[in-house]
Each structure stands twice: as C-alpha cells, then as structure tokens.
Amino acid sequence: MHSIIPMKNYYYTLLTFYLAFSYSTVSFGQNNQEDTLKLHFDKLVNLSNLQLKIFLEDEKYKLTRLSFNGTTTDGHTWQFHYPDSIYERISSMMLAEPKQNDSIEKIIGFVKIQNGDSIKAGSILFTQKTSEPTKLRYVEAKISPNVFTYDPNTGEQSFKTRYYDKYIIEDTSDKELEAYINCQHYGYSLFNMRNEDYESQLKRYTSLTDDFPDSQCLMAKLSSTLIYYKSKEDVEKVFSHFSERQQNSYFGRKVYKYLTTTHFENILLPSSETGKSEPIVEDATKFTLVVFSASWCLPCHKQIPLLKEIHQNTQIKLNMVYVSLDDPETVDKWKALLKKEEIPWRSVLAAGKTDEVKAIYTAQTIPLSLLVKPDGTFERIDVRQQNDLDKLCDMLGVAKMTANGK
C-alpha cells in the first residue's frame, strides 16, 4: 500500500467484554504460520488451566472471539499458539480458565506500577513475536458472587461466581502491553471523563498517542470510537500522531477511509415494505436524511416525535429514510414498530449484513443520522442537538425547530 501522509485517574474494566461478541470459526487466508505468546507466572492460585481469548474483526468486519488453549511443562511458563495471519485484526486479548461449569468463571487481571500508581486492566494486547516470556507476579484474588453473565451464543442469562486473580507485570519491554494498560486506564478515545471537558480529553489522547505512536491497540480503539469525536478534524489531530506504519495498518486504513470519504456510498438494501432491493437514497436531487436505527434501540425510539416534526416541516425539500440495523431475528419487531408509530418515510433493512453496513457508514452507535446533499457529499447531523438541528433548518431554508422539546 502507498504511504499515507499524516494529516494534521480513570480505570474502567472490560472483564465481561468478551461476552458481547459471538464465537465463530474464521478463515484468514492460507498462511499457516504461528505466533507464540509466552508468559511466566510465579504461581497459579485459582486457575489450573489457561486459555487465550483473542478478540478481532473477521473478514466481514464482524467482531469475533477465538480461543486457544495454553500449554506448560512446569506450571509456570505457559505458551499460547495462534495463526500470525490474524494479528493485524486483533484489538485485545484475555486470559481465563476454559469453561468447566455453568456457575463459575475464572479470569486473569493485570496490574502495572507506573509513576508510583497501580493501573489495572482486565484485558490486554501483547506485541507480536516476542522472544522472552512476560513475567507475572501474583498479587491477590477477588471473588465476586452473583455476577450477571450473558452467553451470546445461546442467549442464556445467568449469575456466576467470578474469580479475578490479579498479577503484576514485571520486567517487560513490551510497549504494546504498556500502551494497552494506559489505554484502559485513561479511557482512551471514549470521552467519558465527567470531570474533564472535551478539549482536555482530546489533548490527553493526542499526548498518549505521542507516547505510543506505533501502538496497534490505540489505533484499534480510535477506529472503533470515531463517532465520539465532534468532527473529522479532531480525529485527524489524533491520527496524525501515529507512526506511518500504524497509519497504513488494518485499523489505520479504516480511520483513513473515514477521514477521506466525502461522498455517500449509495448501496442497495431491501425495502422493509416490499423486500425488493432499492438504493438508500432514491432521489439524488434532494437532501436526504439517512437515519440508522433498530427495534431494540430505545434512544432511537425517543427521537421519533422529533423526526416526525422534521419530516412534516421539510418534506418538500428533504427526503428521509430509515436504515434498520436489526438482525434477521428482530426484523419483524422493526416492522411492527414502523406500523405502530405510523412512520411515513421509507425504511430499508441491513439484516443479513449489518456488520458490513455498519463498517461502510461508521455506524458505531445509534441513533445516527447522515445528511446526504444533492452533490453527493454527506455529513453527520445529530438532530437531538440544537446546533445541528439549526444547521439543518438553515440549509433547507425552513423555520427553526426545538430539539429538546421532543
């Protein structure tokens, strides 16, 4: 790929992160070479066997979990083998004991001493092709009864006793591991620090990127949180501080595509009413507000009255269309919602390829609205925000409406 020219104490845990993804068998080409992750534990306390869980995007952009059992000859040094062809798509890893019963789960947590403080992580990412094992020293175990869990494969909900064994990371030069722990500790790219304003958080993310410019986990996190930034210019401020290698990486190319895409990709999707394929934007001569929604999205439902008001006041100049991100199992609920709410604008279905649709339009959270202009360009418009709603009204030349009144 050609070289891309750069364009110019909060701890949160992801202990149950893997429960959000479905397990699948994934093919990543014909490369059969393996990577080996080596870890040295001073002792294992509550876990007798270890399994490496890897979270990555498959070739259809679906978030996926793969599991690899560890091996050991002395009970201290463990090795985990996985295909090296998948590494570029990995966003995180986790260590846990393979499931042995339905009432207990056992997980490894990580602690790093940094500037005198202990920073923690429930998941991790190790550098590819490390030669020496990362040394881990047992600190303590936390046992939590009645932890709610959800199995995405079966839909089963249950309460389990969770064993969370913490280990301090010792004498490692693994910069990716260090970057990941800092990523979690500081809530990188999430803008969720309630006592800190947006600009301060943006500055902190840029500074952390300066500290770890070649970090895959930071780029992966940026690529999955683009929608949290107020503008593409702000994303660009962070992206430009990554190394050229990371900008050209799998996750870097996703960010670059987001930054450089100016025209709406008008794909065909089946109509909610007829089932026949039709373009999302039917009349390219008018403005079109493309609203991504789903039957299970309560914030999406709450904005329906406002969307109806916008439709009523602007329909001469503005078309509207829903893109449902419902999976095939919930499409009937979506159609029932359209009927119940008497939705007057078109609706198309992403069912069957929701992950591809999300990837094309960076629909990382919903509701999401994209305003497609007659020249084919588009921009994100959050009609729930008064400034954005005012901008929409000004572009269409219609009377102002109130966002928070609906």
N, C-alpha and C positions, 0 to 999 in steps of 0.2 A: 504494500500500500504506500502511496506517496506520503511524504512528510507533511504533517499538519502544522501550520504556522500558528503559534499561540495568539489568541485574541484577548486583547487586553480588556461549687464542686457538686456537677450533676451526674449522678450514676443511674443508669437505667439498665435493667437486666432483660435478656432475651431468653430466659430459661425455657419458656414454652414456645419459642419462636418456631421450632420445627413442627409444631402441631398445626401450623397454618398452611402447611404445604402437603400435597399428596405425593405418595411414593410412586415412582414409575421406573421402568427399565428404559434406559436412554442409550441411543446409539450416537457416538461422536466420531464417526469415520472408522477407518481401518487401522488406526495407529494402536498397536498392542503393547507399546512400551509402558512401563510402570514408574510411578514416583513412589518413594518410600518415606514416610514420616516416622521419625524416631523420637521417642520420649522416654526419659528416665525418671521413675518415681522412687522416692526414698522408701515409701511403703504405700500399699493399698489398704484402706481401712474397711469401708462398707461395700466396696466393689470387688468382685473376684474376677470378672472378665470385662474387657473394654471393647467398645465398638466406636469407630469413627463415623460420624454422620456428616455428610457433605451437602451443603445447600447451594444450588446453582440454577442457572437457566438452561433449559434444553433447547434444541434447535428450533422449536416453535415458540420460544420465549416464555414457556411455562416454568414457573418456579417449582423446583423438584428437589426431593431428598434422596440421596443414595447412601447406603450403609456398607461399611467394610469392617469385618472383624479383625481385631488385633491379635498378634502372636507374641509370645515371650518364652524364653528358655530359663530365666532366673527369677521371674516375678517382679522384676524392677524395670528392665529395659524392654519397651514394647515397640513393635513395628506395625505399621499400617500401610498396605499397598493399595494403590488406586491408579487408574489409567492417567498418564500425564496429559493426554489429549483433552481432558475436561478442565484442567486447571484454570485456563483463561476465563472460564464462565463461573468460577466459584466465587461466591460472595461471603460465605462464612463456613465454619466447621464447629462441631460439638463432640464432646466425648461423653459417653454414657454406657451403662451396662446393658447388654442386649436384654430385651423384654423377657422376664421369666414368669411373671404372674400379672394378674389384672389389678392388683391393689397396691403395688409398689413400683416406683421408678427411682433410679439412681443416676446422678449426674455429677460430672466434674466441673468445678468452677475454678477460675484463675484469678490470682492476685499479683499485682506488681507494685513494688515500693518505688515511688517516684517523688523526688524532692521531699522526702520525709512522710509522704502521704501514701495510704494504701488505695489503689484504684483497682476495680474489680470488673470481671467480665464473665458472663455465663456462656458465651460462645467465643470463637476465636478464628483467626486465619494465620496459618504458618506459611513461611516462604517456601517456594518450590525448590526441590533438590537441595535440601540441607544435608551436610555431611555428618555433623555431630548431633547427638541427641540433645533436645532441650531438657534441662534438669528442673524437676518439680519437687518441692518440699511440702509435705502435708502440714496444714495449719489447724483446721478444725472441721467439724461436720455440723451442718444444720439440718435438723429433722423437722419437717413440716407435715402435720397430719391434715387430712381432708383438703388436699389441693385439687381444685377442679381441673379436669383434663378433658380434651375433646379429640377423638380419633377421626381425622378427615377421611380415612378410607372407608370406615363403616358408619360414620355419623354417631358413634357411641359416645355418650357423655358419662363421666364417672368421677369419683373422688378417690384420690390416691394418697398414700404416704410417700413424701419425696425426701430422699436422702441427697443432700447437696454437699459434697466434700470439696473443701477449698484447698488449693495448692498455690504456694508462692513460686513464681517463675524466677529461677536463679541462673546466673552466668550464661546468658544467651546474647547473641549479637543479631538476633532475628528482628530486622527493622519492620517487617510486615506485622509480626506479632505485636510489637510495641505500638505500631500505628493503630491496630485494631482495638487494643485496650483503650487508647486515648480517644478513638472514635466513639466507643461506647460511653466512656466516662464523661465526655463533653457533649454528647448528643449531637454529633457532627451532622450538619445539614438538615436538622429536624426543626430548628427554630422553636424549641419547646421550653426555653428558659423563661419562666414567667417574670423573674425579677430583672430581666435584661432586654433592652429594646432590640429591634430588628437589626439596625445598623451595627450595633456592638457584636451581635452574634455573627453577622456576616463577616466582620473583621476577624473574629476569632477563627472561623472556618478557613479563611484565607491564610491566617498565620499557621494553623495546624497543617495545611497543605504545604506551606513553605518548609515545615519541619520534616514532612514525609512526602516529597514530590513524586516518588516512584511507587506509591502505595496503591495496590490493587483494591484493597478494601475501601479506601477513601473514595476512589473513583467509582466503585460499585455502589457505595452509598449515595454519592452525588447523582448517579444515573437513575436511582430509584426514588429520589426526592425532588426532582426538578420542579414539580408543581408547587412546592413550598416557597419557592423564590418569587419575589414580586415581579421580576422581569427577567428576560433573557440576558440583559446586560449584567445583572447581578450574578447569574450563573456563570457568565463569561469571566467575571472577576475572579471567581474561584478556579475555574477550569484552566485559565492561563497560567496558574502557578504550578500545575502538574508538569512532570517531565514529558519530553516529546514521546518517549516510549509509552507512557501511560495514555497520552492523548491518542495514540494510534492503537491502543489495546481494544479488546472486545467492548468493555464498558465505556472506554473513552470514545469509541466511534458512535455509540448510542448518544452520548452527550453532544458530540459534534454535529450529529444529524439533527438533533433538537435545535441547536443554535443556528444552524444554517438553512433549515427548512422554512421557506416563506410562503409557499403555495399549498393549498389544501389538496390532499390526495383523495379524489372523489371515487371511492371504491363502490362496488355493487354489494348490496345486502338484501336479504328477503324482507318484504313488507310484512308487518305484523298482521295486516288485514287479509292480504291475498296470498302471501307466501311467495310471490314472484319477485325475482331479483330486480332491484332498481337502484339508481345512484343515490347516495345520501343527499346530495344537492341536485334537485331536479331542474331548477331554473337558475342558470348561472348569471342571468342579467340582473338579479335582485340580491339584496343582502339575505343571508340565511343564517339563522342562529341554530347551531347544532348542539343539542343538549344530550349529554351522556347520563344515563340513569339506570335504575334497576328496581325490581319489585321489592327487594329487601332493604333498600336504602331509605331510611326514614328522613334524613335531611333533604333527599330528593323530593319526597312527598310533600314536605313542608313548603317547598318553593312553588308548588303547582298553582296556588292562587295568584302569585306574582306573575308567573309565566302566562296565565290566562289573561291577566290585565295587559301585559306587554303585547300578546297576540291580538287582543281586541283593539288596542290603540295604534298598532303599527302594521297590521296585516296587508295594507296596500303596498307598503314599502319593504316589508320584512316577511320572509318565509321562516317557519320553524319546523324542526324535525327532531324527534327523539331517536337516539341510538341506544337500544336496550342492551345492557351487558349481562343480562340473565343467561345462565346456562340452560341447556335444553330442559333440565328437570324443573325449572321455575318459569319457563316461558308462559305457561297457562296462567300463572299468577300475575304476570305482567299484562297479559291481555285482559284479565279480569279488572286490573287496576285502571287500564285505559277506559274500559266500559263504565266502571263505577264513577270515575272522575269526569266522564264525558269529554275526553281530550279531543279538541277539534283539529289539531295538527297531525301531520304524518308521523309514523313510527316504523323504524326498521330494526331488525334483530341481528345481533352479533353471535347468537347462540351457535355453538359448534366451533367457533374460532374467536372466542372472547379474548384470549391472550394475544393473538395477532392484532386484533383491533386495538386493544389497549396499547400495544407497542407502537403501532402506526401513529396514534394520536396522543401519545404520552398521557393516557387516561389513568393516572396513578391513584387518584382519588376522585370520588364522585359525590355530589353533582359537579359536572364540568361542562362549561359552555364555551364553544368556539364560534366566533363571528366570522363567517366567510363573506368576503366582499366581492362585488361584481368583477374585479380584476383578478380574482382567484387567490389573492392573499388572504390571510386569516390572522386573528389574534384572540387570545383568551379574554373572555368577558365574564366576570362574576356578577350576575345581576343582583345578587344579595348585598353587594357593596354599593353604597350610594354613588361613589365616584365613578364606578364602572357603569352603573345604570344611567347616570347623567351623560357619560360619554356616548353610550348607545343612542340615547334620545337626541343628542346633538348631531350625530352622524346621520340619523334618519330624518332630522328636522321635525320632530314631534314634541309635544308638551312633556315636561318633566314628570316623572312618577316617583313615588316614595318606596325605597327598598325595604325599610324596616317596618313598613306598615302592613306587610303581608306575611 
